[in-house]
Amino acid sequence: MRFNRNKKGFTLVELLVVIAIIGLLASVVIVSVNSARQKARDSRRTSDAKGVQTAVELFRDGNDGNAPTTAAVWTDLVPTYLPNQPADPGNNAYVYVNAGDDETYSFEFVTEADGSLGDAGAKCATSTQIIDDSAAAGGDDDCSNNEG
């Protein structure tokens, strides 16, 4: 008996090599997408911080230079100065702190990826800037003493 051995398909080894390459490419794409998601969440956090800075400064302009108190910040700002209370897009929480002198306040948040604000970690928005909050993470409860 004679078999006709026409090569019309792929061998098992060829298929395994192709599957391995596809798997490797898929893992690279997944890592890249995850990094992009972290940066997108950080961008949202920065945008929220700048929005709160603007809202507090507008509030201060109409209230003899006094910033909202820690307890009443969202009732004072929403909906007049902010459309709604900002919420962290991840699992962290935003923290607004009025230092007690009615002029100094801070808005604290945590970034996930290294970026334009420096290394990932705690950040602090004051009336003038957004700074790295590593000093506050080291023991201070708020970052208002970092305002400069």
Secondary structure in CASP SS format (residue, H / E / C, confidence):
PFRMAT SS
TARGET T0000
AUTHOR 0000-0000-0000
METHOD secondary structure of the structure
MODEL  1
M C 1.00
R C 1.00
F C 1.00
N C 1.00
R C 1.00
N C 1.00
K C 1.00
K C 1.00
G C 1.00
F C 1.00
T C 1.00
L H 1.00
V H 1.00
E H 1.00
L H 1.00
L H 1.00
V H 1.00
V H 1.00
I H 1.00
A H 1.00
I H 1.00
I H 1.00
G H 1.00
L H 1.00
L H 1.00
A H 1.00
S H 1.00
V H 1.00
V H 1.00
I H 1.00
V H 1.00
S H 1.00
V H 1.00
N H 1.00
S H 1.00
A H 1.00
R H 1.00
Q H 1.00
K H 1.00
A H 1.00
R H 1.00
D H 1.00
S H 1.00
R H 1.00
R H 1.00
T H 1.00
S H 1.00
D H 1.00
A H 1.00
K H 1.00
G H 1.00
V H 1.00
Q H 1.00
T H 1.00
A H 1.00
V H 1.00
E H 1.00
L H 1.00
F H 1.00
R H 1.00
D H 1.00
G H 1.00
N C 1.00
D C 1.00
G C 1.00
N C 1.00
A C 1.00
P C 1.00
T C 1.00
T C 1.00
A C 1.00
A C 1.00
V H 1.00
W H 1.00
T H 1.00
D H 1.00
L H 1.00
V C 1.00
P C 1.00
T C 1.00
Y C 1.00
L C 1.00
P C 1.00
N C 1.00
Q C 1.00
P C 1.00
A C 1.00
D C 1.00
P C 1.00
G C 1.00
N C 1.00
N C 1.00
A C 1.00
Y C 1.00
V E 1.00
Y E 1.00
V E 1.00
N E 1.00
A C 1.00
G C 1.00
D C 1.00
D C 1.00
E C 1.00
T C 1.00
Y E 1.00
S E 1.00
F E 1.00
E E 1.00
F E 1.00
V E 1.00
T E 1.00
E C 1.00
A C 1.00
D C 1.00
G E 1.00
S C 1.00
L C 1.00
G E 1.00
D C 1.00
A C 1.00
G E 1.00
A E 1.00
K E 1.00
C E 1.00
A E 1.00
T C 1.00
S C 1.00
T C 1.00
Q C 1.00
I E 1.00
I E 1.00
D E 1.00
D C 1.00
S H 1.00
A H 1.00
A H 1.00
A H 1.00
G C 1.00
G C 1.00
D C 1.00
D C 1.00
D C 1.00
C C 1.00
S H 1.00
N H 1.00
N H 1.00
E C 1.00
G C 1.00
END
